[in-house]
Amino acid sequence: MNNVQEISHQNISVKKAILLLAGWVSAILALFIYPFVFGMLGVVSGILATKNNKSRIGVYLVVSSIVLMGVGLVFSTKILPLVYHR
């Protein structure tokens, strides 16, 4: 029975890691393209990551997603030409 609990715990850890990785990628993409869409994806990912086991990294993800979304919304006309300039 203990092995089943360990496997279940590892499965939750893998799902949480994938969710956090997707959230951080979305937060960074919010700075460059579609800030509102990717920022909200980062916020939702952070909330889902903190829902069950009170992880602080999910809170950091939510805050950084909101900040990067705001910066992306305000400076999107300035950032995109710098990124696509060759």
Backbone as a chain_set.jsonl record, in Angstrom:
{"seq": "MNNVQEISHQNISVKKAILLLAGWVSAILALFIYPFVFGMLGVVSGILATKNNKSRIGVYLVVSSIVLMGVGLVFSTKILPLVYHR", "coords": {"N": [[0.821, -1.197, 0.0], [1.999, 1.189, 0.67], [3.721, 1.64, -1.44], [1.979, 2.343, -3.48], [1.053, 4.82, -2.599], [3.453, 6.264, -2.733], [3.962, 6.233, -5.504], [1.709, 7.602, -6.385], [2.189, 10.088, -5.178], [4.552, 10.85, -6.506], [3.552, 11.059, -9.101], [1.835, 13.248, -8.821], [3.754, 15.177, -8.244], [5.166, 15.3, -10.666], [3.163, 16.217, -12.395], [2.672, 18.699, -11.207], [5.149, 19.922, -11.589], [5.256, 20.103, -14.391], [3.076, 21.758, -14.804], [3.939, 24.086, -13.489], [6.203, 24.706, -15.034], [5.015, 25.223, -17.528], [3.533, 27.436, -16.755], [5.546, 29.335, -16.073], [6.788, 29.648, -18.547], [4.648, 30.733, -19.961], [4.336, 33.121, -18.54], [6.697, 34.485, -19.198], [6.392, 34.662, -21.971], [4.268, 36.401, -21.998], [5.392, 38.857, -21.785], [6.251, 39.477, -24.31], [4.46, 38.623, -26.481], [0.941, 38.696, -27.021], [0.038, 39.672, -24.296], [-2.119, 39.655, -22.408], [-3.38, 37.163, -22.728], [-1.315, 35.178, -22.363], [-0.398, 35.998, -19.886], [-2.616, 35.562, -18.231], [-2.785, 32.782, -18.478], [-0.453, 32.088, -17.109], [-1.121, 33.002, -14.542], [-3.339, 31.367, -13.906], [-2.086, 28.866, -13.996], [-0.308, 29.136, -11.848], [-2.115, 29.394, -9.726], [-3.399, 26.894, -9.796], [-1.217, 25.305, -9.188], [-0.681, 25.978, -6.537], [-2.902, 25.183, -5.225], [-3.382, 22.675, -3.85], [-1.163, 21.993, -2.15], [-0.017, 24.235, -0.806], [2.27, 25.625, -1.942], [4.934, 27.916, -2.224], [6.127, 28.702, -4.562], [4.222, 28.753, -6.518], [2.774, 31.014, -5.807], [4.699, 32.954, -6.297], [4.798, 32.629, -9.045], [2.232, 33.513, -9.806], [2.342, 36.24, -9.043], [4.552, 37.165, -10.571], [3.581, 36.657, -13.14], [1.463, 38.461, -13.3], [2.854, 40.888, -13.074], [4.613, 40.757, -15.326], [2.696, 40.584, -17.324], [1.489, 43.089, -17.089], [3.676, 44.774, -17.713], [4.123, 43.898, -20.3], [1.72, 44.701, -21.501], [1.847, 47.489, -21.258], [4.295, 48.229, -22.469], [4.316, 46.993, -24.971], [4.4, 48.044, -27.562], [6.925, 49.056, -27.669], [8.669, 46.963, -27.038], [8.345, 44.849, -28.929], [9.395, 45.793, -31.513], [12.13, 45.823, -30.848], [12.669, 43.157, -30.402], [12.105, 41.913, -32.859], [13.786, 43.247, -34.555], [16.339, 43.135, -36.921]], "CA": [[0.0, 0.0, 0.0], [2.889, 2.331, 0.75], [4.242, 1.871, -2.787], [0.934, 3.033, -4.243], [1.07, 6.214, -2.16], [4.66, 6.887, -3.269], [3.751, 6.433, -6.943], [0.72, 8.669, -6.509], [2.853, 11.344, -4.815], [5.469, 11.183, -7.591], [2.723, 11.47, -10.234], [1.391, 14.605, -8.53], [4.924, 16.036, -8.355], [5.456, 15.482, -12.091], [2.102, 17.086, -12.934], [2.891, 20.041, -10.681], [6.333, 20.469, -12.249], [4.865, 20.457, -15.762], [2.189, 22.916, -14.693], [4.766, 25.246, -13.153], [7.031, 25.027, -16.192], [4.134, 25.869, -18.505], [3.181, 28.744, -16.219], [6.68, 30.254, -16.193], [6.948, 29.952, -19.979], [3.558, 31.651, -20.302], [4.624, 34.429, -17.935], [7.741, 35.136, -19.989], [5.801, 35.004, -23.267], [3.368, 37.543, -21.808], [6.172, 40.074, -21.955], [6.511, 39.732, -25.725], [3.309, 38.468, -27.384], [-0.367, 38.491, -26.387], [0.272, 39.752, -22.847], [-3.262, 39.298, -21.573], [-3.64, 35.721, -22.838], [-0.266, 34.403, -21.707], [-0.368, 36.381, -18.479], [-3.69, 34.851, -17.535], [-2.387, 31.374, -18.399], [0.507, 31.991, -16.01], [-1.848, 33.168, -13.271], [-4.13, 30.157, -13.671], [-1.144, 27.786, -13.678], [0.171, 29.359, -10.48], [-3.2, 29.095, -8.782], [-3.574, 25.446, -9.762], [-0.049, 24.709, -8.53], [-0.73, 26.23, -5.094], [-4.21, 24.802, -4.707], [-3.427, 21.546, -2.923], [-0.131, 21.864, -1.133], [0.486, 25.516, -0.295], [3.615, 25.896, -2.42], [5.196, 29.342, -2.397], [6.559, 28.995, -5.924], [3.007, 29.086, -7.258], [2.465, 32.41, -5.493], [5.669, 33.736, -7.068], [4.375, 32.551, -10.443], [1.075, 34.397, -9.974], [2.789, 37.636, -8.956], [5.384, 37.5, -11.727], [2.72, 36.671, -14.325], [0.73, 39.725, -13.302], [3.805, 41.964, -13.354], [5.058, 40.659, -16.72], [1.557, 40.909, -18.161], [1.358, 44.545, -17.064], [4.776, 45.352, -18.473], [3.862, 43.582, -21.702], [0.62, 45.535, -21.992], [2.262, 48.887, -21.325], [5.432, 48.449, -23.35], [4.315, 46.077, -26.111], [4.784, 48.743, -28.787], [8.364, 49.325, -27.595], [9.431, 45.726, -26.925], [8.304, 44.045, -30.148], [10.391, 46.177, -32.53], [13.466, 45.439, -30.41], [12.802, 41.715, -30.537], [12.081, 41.526, -34.262], [14.753, 44.024, -35.321], [17.482, 42.287, -37.292]], "C": [[0.864, 1.26, 0.0], [3.46, 2.669, -0.624], [3.239, 2.638, -3.648], [0.905, 4.512, -3.871], [2.295, 6.944, -2.694], [4.514, 7.181, -4.756], [2.764, 7.562, -7.176], [1.351, 10.022, -6.2], [3.818, 11.785, -5.908], [4.702, 11.661, -8.815], [2.225, 12.897, -10.046], [2.559, 15.577, -8.672], [5.272, 16.317, -9.808], [4.417, 16.414, -12.719], [2.299, 18.526, -12.475], [4.091, 20.695, -11.352], [6.012, 20.896, -13.676], [3.978, 21.693, -15.754], [2.978, 24.186, -14.375], [5.646, 25.668, -14.318], [6.205, 25.736, -17.26], [3.737, 27.269, -18.043], [4.312, 29.754, -16.353], [6.934, 30.619, -17.655], [5.874, 30.937, -20.422], [3.81, 33.047, -19.744], [5.677, 35.18, -18.742], [7.203, 35.521, -21.368], [4.86, 36.196, -23.165], [4.097, 38.867, -21.967], [6.281, 40.453, -23.427], [5.271, 39.676, -26.619], [2.048, 38.16, -26.576], [-0.284, 38.529, -24.864], [-0.911, 39.299, -21.999], [-3.491, 37.79, -21.572], [-2.592, 34.919, -22.07], [-0.125, 34.766, -20.236], [-1.43, 35.661, -17.671], [-3.406, 33.353, -17.445], [-1.387, 31.152, -17.272], [-0.163, 32.105, -14.652], [-2.635, 31.904, -12.938], [-3.22, 28.98, -13.317], [-0.617, 27.924, -12.257], [-0.884, 29.042, -9.437], [-3.409, 27.592, -8.669], [-2.405, 24.758, -9.062], [-0.092, 24.898, -7.019], [-1.996, 25.685, -4.449], [-4.131, 23.722, -3.628], [-2.373, 21.585, -1.824], [0.634, 23.154, -0.871], [1.937, 25.826, -0.685], [3.792, 27.393, -2.648], [5.587, 29.673, -3.827], [5.355, 29.309, -6.82], [2.583, 30.528, -7.037], [3.414, 33.331, -6.257], [5.3, 33.751, -8.553], [3.2, 33.483, -10.71], [1.512, 35.861, -9.992], [3.615, 38.015, -10.184], [4.581, 37.505, -13.017], [1.955, 37.98, -14.424], [1.657, 40.887, -13.654], [4.242, 41.935, -14.819], [3.923, 40.945, -17.698], [1.37, 42.426, -18.215], [2.446, 45.233, -17.859], [4.572, 45.097, -19.962], [2.751, 44.43, -22.29], [1.059, 46.983, -22.181], [3.317, 49.11, -22.399], [5.447, 47.57, -24.593], [4.706, 46.766, -27.414], [6.275, 49.061, -28.808], [9.196, 48.041, -27.627], [9.474, 44.954, -28.242], [9.265, 44.508, -31.236], [11.821, 45.814, -32.134], [13.715, 43.951, -30.603], [12.917, 41.311, -32.008], [13.064, 42.311, -35.133], [15.969, 43.168, -35.637], [18.568, 43.087, -37.841]], "O": [[0.5, 2.272, -0.599], [3.662, 3.84, -0.943], [3.626, 3.487, -4.452], [0.748, 5.365, -4.744], [2.202, 8.112, -3.07], [4.897, 8.255, -5.219], [2.961, 8.388, -8.067], [1.074, 11.002, -6.891], [3.896, 12.975, -6.212], [5.154, 12.577, -9.502], [2.194, 13.673, -11.001], [2.375, 16.688, -9.17], [5.633, 17.442, -10.153], [4.77, 17.303, -13.493], [2.118, 19.463, -13.253], [4.059, 21.888, -11.652], [6.461, 21.953, -14.117], [4.119, 22.571, -16.605], [2.705, 25.244, -14.941], [5.818, 26.862, -14.563], [6.646, 26.734, -17.829], [3.62, 28.184, -18.858], [4.07, 30.908, -16.707], [7.257, 31.766, -17.964], [6.156, 31.87, -21.175], [3.526, 34.043, -20.408], [5.556, 36.389, -18.945], [7.525, 36.594, -21.877], [4.674, 36.924, -24.141], [3.474, 39.888, -22.255], [6.391, 41.635, -23.753], [5.051, 40.58, -27.425], [2.098, 37.449, -25.572], [-0.514, 37.511, -24.211], [-0.725, 38.631, -20.982], [-3.766, 37.206, -20.524], [-2.931, 34.085, -21.231], [0.235, 33.914, -19.424], [-1.172, 35.205, -16.557], [-3.747, 32.72, -16.446], [-1.46, 30.15, -16.561], [0.188, 31.384, -13.718], [-2.594, 31.428, -11.803], [-3.548, 28.186, -12.436], [-0.494, 26.93, -11.541], [-0.577, 28.484, -8.384], [-3.578, 27.071, -7.567], [-2.593, 23.731, -8.411], [0.417, 24.051, -6.286], [-2.131, 25.732, -3.226], [-4.768, 23.859, -2.584], [-2.666, 21.243, -0.679], [1.857, 23.118, -0.728], [2.733, 26.242, 0.157], [2.911, 28.055, -3.197], [5.401, 30.807, -4.268], [5.484, 30.063, -7.785], [2.095, 31.189, -7.954], [2.998, 34.355, -6.796], [5.47, 34.763, -9.232], [3.174, 34.17, -11.731], [1.094, 36.627, -10.86], [3.398, 39.074, -10.773], [4.879, 38.295, -13.913], [1.815, 38.542, -15.51], [1.292, 41.764, -14.437], [4.243, 42.971, -15.484], [4.155, 41.487, -18.779], [1.118, 42.98, -19.285], [2.171, 46.176, -18.602], [4.819, 45.977, -20.787], [2.826, 44.836, -23.45], [0.68, 47.627, -23.159], [3.239, 50.078, -23.156], [6.498, 47.415, -25.215], [5.292, 46.128, -28.29], [6.829, 49.314, -29.877], [10.298, 48.027, -28.176], [10.531, 44.456, -28.631], [9.915, 43.659, -31.846], [12.642, 45.525, -33.004], [14.827, 43.532, -30.926], [13.736, 40.461, -32.357], [13.159, 42.055, -36.334], [16.559, 42.554, -34.748], [19.61, 42.544, -38.208]]}, "num_chains": 1, "name": "protein.A"}
